[in-house]
Amino acid sequence: MADTEPGTIGAAPEMAPDMATAEHLATEAGALVRGRFTLIGTIGTDDLRRALVLTRGGDVVQVGVGDSLGGARVDAIAPDHLLMSRNGRQQVLGMPRG
């Protein structure tokens, strides 16, 4: 896959399991910080899970396993975190606590 940020999505899916959490965090001062990646939710089933990520630039993107996010490869998506790797090092992007 190309090393670009995935396309920006419009509205958040209605069936997102963490919609209440994401909605709460989006309105809580300091919970979502521009300038870094923030996992704001996951959607889908265990077999086909996607993640909603707030980018450094303030856009919300949807990513899946194998996609590139800021130069890192998305390796796995769990209900509350995202595993990525860059240059052989693994990174965990967890959901903010709200």
C-alpha positions in Angstrom: 0.0 0.0 0.0 1.1 3.6 -0.6 2.6 5.5 2.3 -0.1 8.1 2.4 -2.8 8.8 4.9 -6.0 7.0 4.1 -8.9 9.1 2.7 -10.8 11.3 5.0 -14.3 10.0 5.9 -17.4 12.1 6.2 -19.8 11.1 9.0 -19.0 8.5 11.6 -20.9 5.2 11.1 -24.1 4.9 13.0 -23.3 1.4 14.4 -19.9 2.2 15.8 -19.7 0.2 19.1 -17.7 3.0 20.8 -19.8 5.9 19.6 -20.7 7.1 23.0 -17.1 7.1 24.1 -15.9 8.9 20.9 -18.7 11.4 21.3 -17.8 12.1 24.9 -14.0 12.5 24.1 -14.8 14.8 21.2 -16.4 17.3 23.5 -14.1 16.8 26.5 -11.4 19.5 26.7 -7.9 18.1 26.1 -9.0 14.5 25.4 -8.2 14.8 21.6 -4.9 16.5 21.0 -4.0 17.9 17.5 -0.5 17.1 16.5 -0.5 13.4 17.3 -2.5 10.4 16.2 -5.4 9.5 18.5 -7.5 6.3 18.2 -11.1 7.5 18.6 -13.0 4.2 17.9 -13.1 0.9 16.2 -15.9 -0.6 14.1 -16.7 -3.9 12.5 -16.3 -7.5 13.6 -13.3 -9.4 14.9 -12.7 -10.7 11.4 -13.0 -7.3 9.7 -12.3 -4.5 12.1 -11.5 -0.9 11.1 -10.2 1.9 13.2 -11.2 5.6 13.3 -8.1 7.7 13.9 -7.7 11.5 14.5 -4.7 12.5 12.4 -2.0 15.0 13.4 -3.7 17.4 11.0 -7.1 17.1 12.7 -8.8 14.9 10.1 -10.6 11.6 11.0 -9.6 8.7 8.8 -10.6 5.1 8.7 -7.9 2.5 8.5 -7.6 -1.3 8.3 -4.9 -3.9 8.8 -2.2 -3.4 6.2 -2.9 0.3 5.7 -0.2 2.9 6.3 -0.7 5.6 9.0 2.0 8.3 9.2 4.7 6.0 7.9 3.7 3.0 10.1 1.9 -0.1 9.0 -1.3 -1.1 10.8 -0.6 -4.7 11.9 -3.7 -5.4 14.1 -6.9 -3.7 15.4 -8.4 -4.6 18.7 -11.5 -3.1 20.2 -9.5 -0.7 22.4 -6.1 -0.3 20.6 -4.2 -0.4 17.3 -0.9 -2.2 16.7 1.5 -0.6 14.2 5.0 -1.2 13.1 7.7 1.1 11.7 11.2 0.1 10.9 10.9 -3.2 12.8 9.5 -1.5 16.0 6.0 -2.1 17.2 3.9 0.8 18.5 0.5 0.6 20.3 -2.0 3.3 19.8 -4.6 3.1 22.7 -8.0 4.6 23.0 -8.0 7.7 25.3 -9.7 7.1 28.6 -12.8 9.2 29.1 
